[in-house]
Amino acid sequence: MPTIRFRGEEVECQEGAILRDALLDAGLSPHNGAAQYLNCRGHATCGTCAVEVRGDASEMADDERRRLSMRPHDLDSGLRLSCQTRVEGDVEVVKHPGFWGQKVEDGEERREEVAPDADE
C-alpha cells in the first residue's frame, strides 16, 4: 500500500486512490482556510485543492491541465489538483499558502509558518 506524507502525518491508501479522497478519509484537508468549504468537491473546476506532489503519481489529465492553466495557477508551477491525482506509490504532498495553494514562490520558510487552515 502506498504511503502519503502530508503535514507531518502518514496515511496509507490503495494504489490508484484519488489523493484528495485519501486525505479527506484520513481527516486531512488539501484545502487552505475557507476553501475547505468553498470548493468544487473534486470536479477539477475550482483549483483550491492544488498541492505539490513528490513521488509516484498519475499523469496529468486534460481537465487538470486546463484548470491549472488558468489564474491564479500557472501550469509551470508544478502543482497538481489533488482531486485529479491518483496515488501510484509513496508520495510526499505539500500544500502551499494562498486560498488556492498557489503561492509556491513563497518557499519552505513561508510554508512552515502558515497554519494548516490559514487562508491567505
C-alpha positions, 0 to 999 in steps of 0.5 A: 500500500502506498504511503502519503506524507502530508503535514507531518502525518502518514496515511496509507491508501490503495494504489490508484486512490484519488489523493484528495479522497485519501486525505479527506478519509484520513481527516486531512484537508488539501484545502487552505482556510475557507476553501475547505468549504468553498470548493468544487468537491473534486470536479477539477473546476475550482483549483483550491485543492492544488498541492505539490506532489513528490513521488509516484503519481498519475499523469496529468489529465486534460481537465487538470491541465486546463484548470491549472492553466488558468489564474491564479495557477500557472501550469509551470508551477508544478502543482497538481489538483489533488482531486485529479491525482491518483496515488501510484506509490509513496508520495510526499504532498505539500500544500502551499499558502494562498486560498488556492495553494498557489503561492509556491514562490513563497518557499519552505520558510513561508510554508512552515509558518502558515497554519494548516487552515490559514487562508491567505 
